[in-house]
């Protein structure tokens, strides 16, 4: 087999490639920033590149091209400022971290008092016995003498895990991470005061292997290297964020002694390099649900060598630690009145209940809410239409106040809701032909209805940064109907099992980026959330991140999270016979 030279422009990256290798695999292996939202199966049509041959440009999908000759590949720059939600509704807790420091000053040994070093330390602690790691005893003789018999002990629970010379109690940091399918957010916390020093965020680099968890489960399960790569991607990016956060605040990664993580069950397994294969098929069984505490060095997290990583517990295969963290942040376990918590992303996690009973489910909403599988869809980034009004006036807003390049999930929600109001989209979700429109306001916009690639479409804007119109089409509306129908059906199932009615819900808490940016009236107009609840909707931001911070700050909150994961009863929707009929009934508008 021969080799071919593939050159990627405009970055001028060159690589020799074996014959019949997929262009997608070359891009991934070379570490070029590029995404394959559907995992490279040709469904989403988002991985377009230009192959330049004999002064001709051939626009094609990178996931479908096999390298059979030398080629020049142009990848459009997609450097955008992504709108990543890093704020949440905070609550105060007493600072009692699992990791703590204790300064110890011992007496000096002498011929009259030649007790061992460790006995002197225990005496100064006022403890007859305490657990200690071997490395502490190995380091103790030099550390204690370098500090003139003053040392600082680092405790994890009741065990001494490290020793430092002199008094270092003023430098005790921790970092809480929300590991999302799409984004990573980290919060650097002073564990002495509980103060947040800074927060950092980035896209989850695993997105190059697929926008949704199923794509990543498949990738991790198909090859020996798949799991390793996905693990290294997320751990590597978290280490980058740790380095940035500590550097920005005048600290070092070695000053961080604890990291807490909250993520869905798939992200949890990939982070710990646990094969998630059996999450993707019935009965959707995770390897572990318990809270885990492991040495940071064991999984490659670059903090203090003695540092610990603490993962919040999962609930089930598709309801993970991020839901536990959000429920903890929202204090669902102390709710006196019926609350509904919804975290809408590629999956829609739903929790319903009070302090007495809590039910949870996960709905396969698909990535439509995050812009994937939508014709002009994109994430919430510079150039995305995020809100739109179609009425007496036609108005929209664009993230970054630039020319539009596409539409994100909140914009899609608004657009469909607005077209429903003015009679351009009917209750079944069909885009009407111009001659079918009877609404006076709708008739003003009928020239925007066109067939694009043989599919009825509504033009949102012709003047764009890409030179191509931004629009939504019939297929996009169907994708939205499937996603919102699944969530609405999930809510209905939980209400039925709980024995409650929609009007019994006193508060609706929307967690996550999409929930934070959507308009409640649009969500209710399309039936994503029952219209009776419009006045009860409250956004609580990145609740998973808040929950991870609470656990980092307080061992009581960690214990509370463990109890919450056991208290919340998981409902597998595929095992509920009414789900399909509920889903069918909620497809329409």
C-alpha positions as CSV (number, residue, x, y, z in Angstrom):
1,X,0.0,0.0,0.0
2,X,1.3,3.5,-0.9
3,X,1.4,6.6,1.2
4,X,-0.1,10.0,0.2
5,X,0.7,13.5,1.3
6,X,-2.3,15.3,2.8
7,X,-1.9,19.0,3.4
8,X,-4.3,20.9,5.6
9,X,-4.7,24.6,5.0
10,X,-4.8,27.4,6.2
11,X,-2.6,25.9,9.0
12,X,-0.2,24.2,6.6
13,X,-0.2,20.9,8.4
14,X,1.3,18.1,6.4
15,X,1.0,14.4,7.1
16,X,1.8,11.2,5.2
17,X,-1.2,8.9,5.1
18,X,-1.6,5.2,4.2
19,X,-3.9,4.4,1.3
20,X,-7.6,4.1,2.0
21,X,-7.6,5.8,5.4
22,X,-10.6,8.0,6.2
23,X,-9.9,11.7,6.2
24,X,-11.8,12.0,9.5
25,X,-9.3,9.6,11.1
26,X,-6.4,11.7,9.8
27,X,-7.9,14.9,11.3
28,X,-8.5,13.2,14.7
29,X,-5.1,11.6,14.9
30,X,-3.3,14.8,13.9
31,X,-5.1,16.7,16.7
32,X,-6.7,19.2,14.3
33,X,-9.6,21.0,16.0
34,X,-12.6,19.8,14.1
35,X,-15.9,18.3,15.2
36,X,-17.9,15.3,14.0
37,X,-21.2,15.8,15.8
38,X,-22.7,12.5,14.6
39,X,-19.5,10.6,15.3
40,X,-18.6,10.5,11.6
41,X,-21.4,8.4,10.2
42,X,-22.5,11.0,7.6
43,X,-25.8,11.9,9.2
44,X,-25.3,15.5,10.5
45,X,-23.6,16.9,7.4
46,X,-21.5,19.2,9.6
47,X,-18.0,18.1,8.8
48,X,-17.7,19.8,5.5
49,X,-14.2,20.5,4.0
50,X,-13.0,21.7,0.6
51,X,-10.6,19.4,-1.3
52,X,-8.6,21.5,-3.7
53,X,-7.8,19.7,-6.9
54,X,-6.6,21.2,-10.2
55,X,-7.8,24.7,-9.1
56,X,-11.2,23.2,-8.3
57,X,-12.9,23.1,-4.9
58,X,-14.8,19.9,-4.1
59,X,-17.0,20.5,-1.0
60,X,-17.5,17.2,0.8
61,X,-17.8,15.5,4.2
62,X,-14.5,14.6,5.9
63,X,-16.1,11.5,7.4
64,X,-16.9,10.1,4.0
65,X,-13.7,10.6,2.1
66,X,-11.0,7.9,1.8
67,X,-7.5,9.1,1.1
68,X,-6.4,7.5,-2.2
69,X,-4.0,10.2,-3.5
70,X,-2.1,13.4,-2.5
71,X,-4.6,16.1,-1.5
72,X,-4.9,19.6,-0.2
73,X,-7.7,20.0,2.3
74,X,-9.1,23.3,3.4
75,X,-10.8,23.4,6.8
76,X,-12.7,26.6,7.5
77,X,-11.6,28.3,10.6
78,X,-14.1,27.7,13.3
79,X,-12.5,29.6,16.2
80,X,-15.4,31.1,18.0
81,X,-16.1,32.4,21.5
82,X,-18.4,29.9,22.9
83,X,-21.0,30.9,25.4
84,X,-20.4,28.5,28.2
85,X,-22.5,28.7,31.3
86,X,-20.4,28.9,34.4
87,X,-22.7,30.7,36.9
88,X,-25.3,29.0,39.0
89,X,-27.5,29.8,42.0
90,X,-25.2,29.6,45.0
91,X,-25.9,28.7,48.6
92,X,-23.7,29.0,51.6
93,X,-22.4,26.0,53.6
94,X,-20.0,25.6,56.5
95,X,-16.6,25.0,55.1
96,X,-15.6,21.5,56.2
97,X,-13.7,20.0,53.3
98,X,-12.8,16.3,53.1
99,X,-9.2,17.4,52.6
100,X,-7.7,19.5,55.4
101,X,-4.4,20.6,56.7
102,X,-3.2,20.6,60.3
103,X,0.0,22.3,61.6
104,X,2.0,20.2,64.1
105,X,4.9,21.4,66.3
106,X,6.7,18.6,68.1
107,X,9.3,18.5,70.8
108,X,12.9,17.9,69.7
109,X,14.3,14.5,70.3
110,X,17.1,14.0,72.7
111,X,19.1,11.2,74.4
112,X,16.6,11.4,77.2
113,X,13.6,11.4,74.9
114,X,14.4,9.4,71.8
115,X,10.9,8.4,70.8
116,X,10.2,7.9,67.1
117,X,9.1,10.8,65.0
118,X,5.6,9.5,64.3
119,X,4.9,9.1,68.0
120,X,5.9,12.8,68.6
121,X,3.5,13.8,65.8
122,X,0.6,11.8,67.2
123,X,1.2,13.3,70.6
124,X,1.1,16.8,69.3
125,X,-2.1,15.9,67.4
126,X,-3.6,14.6,70.6
127,X,-4.4,11.3,68.9
128,X,-3.3,7.9,70.0
129,X,-3.9,6.3,66.6
130,X,-4.6,7.6,63.1
131,X,-4.3,6.2,59.6
132,X,-1.1,7.1,57.7
133,X,0.1,6.4,54.2
134,X,3.5,4.9,53.8
135,X,4.8,7.8,51.8
136,X,4.2,10.1,54.8
137,X,6.5,8.0,57.0
138,X,9.1,7.9,54.2
139,X,9.0,11.7,53.9
140,X,8.7,12.5,57.6
141,X,12.3,12.4,58.8
142,X,13.6,15.0,56.4
143,X,10.4,17.2,56.4
144,X,10.2,17.4,60.1
145,X,13.9,18.4,60.5
146,X,13.8,20.8,57.6
147,X,11.1,22.6,59.4
148,X,12.8,22.5,62.8
149,X,10.2,20.0,64.0
150,X,7.3,21.9,62.6
151,X,5.3,20.2,59.8
152,X,1.9,20.4,58.2
153,X,-0.1,17.2,57.8
154,X,-2.6,16.7,55.0
155,X,-5.6,14.6,56.0
156,X,-8.1,12.9,53.7
157,X,-10.9,12.0,56.1
158,X,-9.0,10.5,59.1
159,X,-6.0,9.4,57.2
160,X,-2.7,11.4,56.9
161,X,-1.9,11.3,53.2
162,X,1.0,13.8,53.0
163,X,3.4,15.8,55.1
164,X,5.0,19.2,54.3
165,X,7.8,21.0,56.0
166,X,6.8,24.0,58.2
167,X,3.4,25.7,58.3
168,X,1.7,25.6,54.8
169,X,-1.9,25.7,56.1
170,X,-2.5,29.0,54.2
171,X,-2.2,27.2,50.8
172,X,-5.1,24.7,50.6
173,X,-7.0,24.8,47.3
174,X,-9.5,22.6,45.6
175,X,-11.1,22.5,42.2
176,X,-14.6,21.5,41.3
177,X,-15.4,20.3,37.8
178,X,-18.7,20.0,35.8
179,X,-17.8,17.5,33.1
180,X,-20.4,18.1,30.4
181,X,-20.9,16.2,27.2
182,X,-20.2,19.5,25.4
183,X,-18.3,21.7,27.8
184,X,-16.0,21.6,30.8
185,X,-16.2,24.1,33.6
186,X,-13.8,24.3,36.6
187,X,-13.9,26.3,39.7
188,X,-10.8,27.0,41.8
189,X,-11.7,27.3,45.5
190,X,-9.8,28.3,48.6
191,X,-10.6,25.4,51.0
192,X,-9.7,27.5,54.1
193,X,-12.2,30.3,53.4
194,X,-14.6,28.7,50.8
195,X,-14.0,31.6,48.5
196,X,-14.1,31.0,44.7
197,X,-10.8,32.4,43.3
198,X,-11.6,32.0,39.6
199,X,-13.4,29.8,37.1
200,X,-12.3,28.5,33.8
201,X,-14.1,26.7,30.9
202,X,-13.6,25.1,27.5
203,X,-15.3,22.8,25.1
204,X,-15.0,19.1,25.9
205,X,-12.4,17.9,23.3
206,X,-14.2,14.6,23.1
207,X,-16.7,16.3,20.8
208,X,-14.5,15.4,17.8
209,X,-15.6,11.8,18.4
210,X,-19.3,12.7,18.4
211,X,-21.7,15.2,19.9
212,X,-23.7,12.7,22.0
213,X,-22.8,10.1,24.6
214,X,-23.9,7.1,22.3
215,X,-21.3,8.1,19.7
216,X,-18.6,8.2,22.3
217,X,-19.7,4.9,23.9
218,X,-19.5,3.3,20.5
219,X,-16.0,4.8,19.8
220,X,-14.8,3.7,23.3
221,X,-16.1,0.2,22.7
222,X,-15.0,-0.5,19.1
223,X,-11.2,-0.3,19.5
224,X,-8.7,-0.9,22.2
225,X,-7.4,2.7,21.8
226,X,-10.9,4.3,21.8
227,X,-11.4,4.3,25.6
228,X,-7.8,5.5,26.2
229,X,-8.2,8.4,23.7
230,X,-11.4,9.6,25.2
231,X,-10.0,9.4,28.7
232,X,-6.8,11.3,27.7
233,X,-8.8,14.0,25.9
234,X,-10.9,14.9,28.9
235,X,-8.1,14.5,31.5
236,X,-5.7,16.5,29.3
237,X,-8.1,19.4,28.9
238,X,-8.9,19.4,32.7
239,X,-5.2,19.6,33.4
240,X,-5.0,22.6,31.0
241,X,-7.8,24.3,32.9
242,X,-6.1,23.4,36.3
243,X,-2.9,25.0,35.1
244,X,-4.7,28.1,33.8
245,X,-6.8,28.6,36.9
246,X,-3.8,28.2,39.3
247,X,-1.6,30.4,37.1
248,X,-4.2,33.2,36.8
249,X,-4.4,33.4,40.6
250,X,-0.7,33.2,41.5
251,X,-0.8,29.6,42.7
252,X,0.6,26.3,41.3
253,X,-1.2,23.1,40.5
254,X,0.6,21.6,43.5
255,X,-1.4,23.9,45.8
256,X,-4.5,22.0,44.8
257,X,-5.2,19.0,47.0
258,X,-8.7,17.9,46.0
259,X,-10.8,17.8,42.8
260,X,-14.5,17.0,42.7
261,X,-16.2,15.9,39.5
262,X,-19.8,15.8,38.4
263,X,-20.9,14.5,35.0
264,X,-23.4,12.2,33.4
265,X,-22.7,8.5,33.8
266,X,-20.9,8.2,30.4
267,X,-18.6,11.2,31.1
268,X,-18.0,9.7,34.6
269,X,-16.9,6.3,33.2
270,X,-14.7,7.9,30.4
271,X,-13.0,10.2,33.0
272,X,-12.1,7.2,35.1
273,X,-11.2,5.1,32.0
274,X,-14.0,2.6,32.8
275,X,-15.5,1.0,29.7
276,X,-19.1,2.3,29.2
277,X,-20.1,-0.3,26.6
278,X,-23.1,-1.7,28.5
279,X,-24.6,1.8,29.0
280,X,-25.7,1.7,25.4
281,X,-27.8,-1.4,25.3
282,X,-30.6,-2.7,27.5
283,X,-30.8,-2.9,30.5
284,X,-28.3,0.1,30.4
285,X,-26.1,-1.0,33.3
286,X,-23.3,1.2,34.6
287,X,-20.1,-0.3,36.1
288,X,-20.4,1.7,39.3
289,X,-22.9,4.1,40.8
290,X,-21.1,4.8,44.1
291,X,-19.2,8.0,44.9
292,X,-15.5,7.3,44.2
293,X,-12.4,8.8,45.9
294,X,-9.1,8.0,44.1
295,X,-5.6,9.3,44.0
296,X,-5.3,12.1,41.4
297,X,-2.1,10.6,40.1
298,X,-3.9,7.3,39.4
299,X,-5.9,8.9,36.6
300,X,-3.4,11.5,35.4
301,X,-4.9,14.6,37.1
302,X,-1.9,16.9,37.7
303,X,-2.4,18.5,41.1
304,X,-0.5,17.9,44.4
305,X,1.0,14.4,44.3
306,X,-1.0,13.5,47.4
307,X,-4.2,15.0,45.9
308,X,-7.5,13.2,45.7
309,X,-10.3,13.1,43.1
310,X,-13.8,12.8,44.5
311,X,-16.6,11.9,42.1
312,X,-20.2,12.4,43.1
313,X,-22.4,9.3,42.8
314,X,-24.5,8.3,39.8
315,X,-28.1,7.3,39.9
316,X,-28.4,5.0,36.8
317,X,-27.1,4.5,33.3
318,X,-28.4,7.7,31.9
319,X,-29.0,9.8,35.0
320,X,-25.6,10.6,36.4
321,X,-23.7,12.5,39.0
322,X,-24.5,15.8,37.3
323,X,-28.2,15.2,38.1
324,X,-27.3,14.4,41.7
325,X,-25.2,17.6,41.8
326,X,-28.1,19.7,40.4
327,X,-30.6,18.1,42.8
328,X,-28.2,18.9,45.7
329,X,-27.7,22.5,44.6
330,X,-31.5,22.9,44.3
331,X,-32.1,21.1,47.6
332,X,-34.6,18.8,46.2
333,X,-34.2,16.6,49.2
334,X,-35.6,19.4,51.5
335,X,-38.4,20.6,49.2
336,X,-41.7,20.9,51.1
337,X,-43.8,21.4,47.9
338,X,-43.7,19.6,44.6
339,X,-40.7,20.7,42.4
340,X,-39.7,19.8,38.9
341,X,-36.0,20.0,38.0
342,X,-35.1,19.7,34.3
343,X,-31.6,19.7,32.8
344,X,-31.9,19.9,29.0
345,X,-29.0,18.9,26.8
346,X,-28.4,16.0,24.5
347,X,-30.3,14.0,27.1
348,X,-33.0,15.6,29.2
349,X,-32.7,14.6,32.8
350,X,-35.8,15.2,34.9
351,X,-36.4,15.0,38.6
352,X,-39.8,15.4,40.3
353,X,-40.7,15.3,43.9
354,X,-40.4,16.6,47.4
355,X,-38.3,15.7,50.4
356,X,-40.5,12.7,50.9
357,X,-40.3,11.1,47.4
358,X,-38.2,11.8,44.4
359,X,-38.4,10.3,40.9
360,X,-36.0,10.8,38.0
361,X,-35.8,9.8,34.3
362,X,-33.7,10.5,31.3
363,X,-35.2,11.3,27.9
364,X,-33.3,10.8,24.6
365,X,-33.8,14.4,23.5
366,X,-31.0,14.2,21.0
367,X,-28.6,17.0,20.2
368,X,-31.1,19.3,18.5
369,X,-31.1,21.7,21.5
370,X,-27.4,22.2,21.1
371,X,-27.6,22.9,17.4
372,X,-26.5,19.5,16.1
373,X,-28.5,17.7,13.3
374,X,-30.1,21.1,12.5
375,X,-29.5,22.4,9.0
376,X,-28.0,25.7,10.1
377,X,-27.5,24.7,13.7
378,X,-24.5,25.6,15.8
379,X,-23.6,25.7,19.4
380,X,-24.2,28.9,21.5
381,X,-21.1,30.7,20.1
382,X,-20.3,33.9,18.3
383,X,-22.5,34.2,15.2
384,X,-25.4,32.1,16.5
385,X,-28.9,33.6,16.4
386,X,-30.0,33.0,20.0
387,X,-33.4,34.8,20.2
388,X,-35.9,35.8,17.5
389,X,-39.2,37.6,17.3
390,X,-41.5,37.3,14.3
391,X,-44.5,39.6,14.5
392,X,-45.3,43.2,13.8
393,X,-41.5,43.6,13.8
394,X,-38.9,41.1,12.8
395,X,-36.0,41.1,15.2
396,X,-33.3,38.7,16.3
397,X,-30.2,38.8,18.4
398,X,-26.8,37.2,17.6
399,X,-24.2,36.1,20.2
400,X,-21.3,38.4,19.9
401,X,-23.4,41.1,18.0
402,X,-22.0,40.0,14.7
403,X,-23.5,38.9,11.4
404,X,-25.3,35.6,11.9
405,X,-23.6,32.3,10.9
406,X,-26.3,29.9,12.1
407,X,-28.8,29.3,14.9
408,X,-28.4,27.7,18.3
409,X,-31.0,25.8,20.4
410,X,-32.6,28.7,22.1
411,X,-33.0,30.5,18.7
412,X,-34.5,27.4,17.2
413,X,-37.0,27.2,20.0
414,X,-38.0,30.9,19.5
415,X,-38.2,30.6,15.8
416,X,-40.6,27.7,15.8
417,X,-42.7,29.2,18.6
418,X,-43.0,32.5,16.7
419,X,-43.9,30.7,13.4
420,X,-46.6,28.8,15.3
421,X,-48.0,32.1,16.6
422,X,-48.3,33.7,13.1
423,X,-49.7,30.6,11.4
424,X,-46.7,29.7,9.2
425,X,-46.2,26.4,11.1
426,X,-49.3,24.4,12.0
427,X,-50.1,22.3,15.0
428,X,-48.7,19.2,13.4
429,X,-45.4,21.0,12.8
430,X,-45.8,21.5,9.0
431,X,-44.4,24.6,7.3
432,X,-47.4,25.7,5.3
433,X,-47.2,26.7,1.6
434,X,-47.5,30.5,1.1
435,X,-51.0,30.2,-0.4
436,X,-52.2,28.2,2.7
437,X,-51.3,31.0,5.2
438,X,-54.4,33.0,6.4
439,X,-52.9,34.8,9.4
440,X,-52.5,38.5,8.6
441,X,-49.1,38.8,10.2
442,X,-48.0,35.5,8.8
443,X,-48.8,36.7,5.2
444,X,-46.2,39.4,5.6
445,X,-43.5,36.8,5.8
446,X,-44.7,34.3,3.2
447,X,-41.9,35.3,0.8
448,X,-39.4,33.8,3.3
449,X,-40.9,30.4,2.6
450,X,-38.8,28.6,0.0
451,X,-37.8,25.1,-1.0
452,X,-34.1,24.5,-0.2
453,X,-32.7,21.2,-1.4
454,X,-36.3,20.2,-2.0
455,X,-37.3,20.8,1.6
456,X,-39.8,23.5,2.8
457,X,-37.8,26.1,4.6
458,X,-38.2,29.5,6.3
459,X,-35.4,32.0,5.7
460,X,-34.3,33.7,8.9
461,X,-31.6,35.9,7.3
462,X,-30.0,36.1,3.8
463,X,-27.1,38.4,4.8
464,X,-24.8,36.2,6.8
465,X,-21.1,35.8,7.6
466,X,-21.0,32.6,5.6
467,X,-22.5,34.0,2.5
468,X,-25.3,31.4,2.7
469,X,-28.8,32.0,4.1
470,X,-29.6,31.0,7.7
471,X,-32.9,29.1,7.8
472,X,-34.9,26.4,9.5
473,X,-36.5,23.7,7.4
474,X,-39.1,21.0,7.8
475,X,-36.6,18.4,8.9
476,X,-35.3,20.8,11.7
477,X,-38.8,21.2,13.0
478,X,-39.2,17.4,13.1
479,X,-36.0,17.1,15.1
480,X,-37.3,19.7,17.6
481,X,-40.6,17.9,17.8
482,X,-38.9,14.6,18.7
483,X,-36.8,16.3,21.3
484,X,-39.5,18.3,23.0
485,X,-41.9,15.3,22.7
486,X,-39.5,13.1,24.6
487,X,-39.1,15.6,27.4
488,X,-42.8,16.4,27.7
489,X,-43.5,12.6,27.8
490,X,-40.9,12.1,30.5
491,X,-42.6,14.8,32.6
492,X,-45.9,13.2,32.1
493,X,-44.6,9.7,33.1
494,X,-43.1,11.1,36.4
495,X,-46.3,12.9,37.2
496,X,-48.4,9.8,36.6
497,X,-46.1,7.7,38.8
498,X,-46.1,10.3,41.5
499,X,-49.9,10.5,41.4
500,X,-49.8,14.3,40.8
501,X,-51.2,16.7,38.3
502,X,-49.4,19.5,36.4
503,X,-51.0,22.1,38.5
504,X,-49.6,20.5,41.7
505,X,-46.1,21.5,40.6
506,X,-45.1,24.7,42.5
507,X,-41.8,25.4,40.9
508,X,-39.9,24.4,37.7
509,X,-36.1,24.7,37.9
510,X,-34.2,24.8,34.7
511,X,-30.6,23.8,35.0
512,X,-27.8,23.9,32.4
513,X,-27.0,26.2,29.5
514,X,-30.0,25.6,27.3
515,X,-32.4,26.0,30.2
516,X,-30.7,29.2,31.3
517,X,-31.0,30.9,27.9
518,X,-34.4,29.7,26.6
519,X,-37.5,31.9,26.8
520,X,-40.1,30.2,29.1
521,X,-42.9,31.4,26.9
522,X,-41.3,29.8,23.8
523,X,-40.7,26.5,25.7
524,X,-44.4,26.5,26.8
525,X,-45.7,27.5,23.4
526,X,-44.2,24.5,21.7
527,X,-45.2,22.2,24.5
528,X,-41.7,21.4,25.8
529,X,-43.0,22.4,29.3
530,X,-46.7,22.4,30.1
531,X,-48.2,25.8,29.5
532,X,-49.7,25.9,32.9
533,X,-46.2,26.2,34.4
534,X,-45.0,29.2,32.4
535,X,-45.2,31.5,35.5
536,X,-43.4,29.0,37.7
537,X,-40.2,28.6,35.7
538,X,-36.9,29.6,37.2
539,X,-33.4,29.2,35.7
540,X,-30.8,28.1,38.2
541,X,-27.8,28.1,35.9
542,X,-25.0,25.6,36.1
543,X,-26.5,23.7,39.0
544,X,-24.2,20.7,38.4
545,X,-21.2,23.0,38.9
546,X,-22.7,24.4,42.0
547,X,-23.3,20.9,43.4
548,X,-19.6,19.9,42.6
549,X,-18.5,23.0,44.6
550,X,-20.7,22.2,47.5
551,X,-19.2,18.7,47.8
552,X,-15.7,20.1,47.5
553,X,-16.4,22.5,50.4
554,X,-18.3,20.3,52.7
555,X,-18.0,16.6,53.7
556,X,-21.6,16.9,54.9
557,X,-22.7,17.9,51.4
558,X,-20.8,14.9,50.0
559,X,-22.7,12.6,52.4
560,X,-25.9,14.4,51.4
561,X,-25.2,13.8,47.8
562,X,-24.6,10.1,48.5
563,X,-28.0,9.9,50.3
564,X,-29.7,11.8,47.4
565,X,-28.5,9.3,44.8
566,X,-30.1,6.5,46.8
567,X,-33.3,8.5,47.6
568,X,-34.0,9.4,44.0
569,X,-35.9,6.5,42.3
570,X,-34.9,6.0,38.7
571,X,-37.6,5.3,36.1
572,X,-36.5,3.6,32.9
573,X,-38.9,5.1,30.4
574,X,-38.5,2.2,27.9
575,X,-40.0,0.0,30.6
576,X,-43.1,2.2,31.1
577,X,-45.8,1.1,28.7
578,X,-47.5,4.5,28.7
579,X,-44.4,6.3,27.5
580,X,-44.9,5.7,23.8
581,X,-48.4,6.9,23.8
582,X,-47.4,10.0,25.9
583,X,-44.6,10.6,23.4
584,X,-46.9,10.3,20.4
585,X,-49.4,12.7,22.0
586,X,-46.7,15.3,22.7
587,X,-45.1,15.3,19.2
588,X,-47.5,18.0,17.9
589,X,-47.8,21.6,19.0
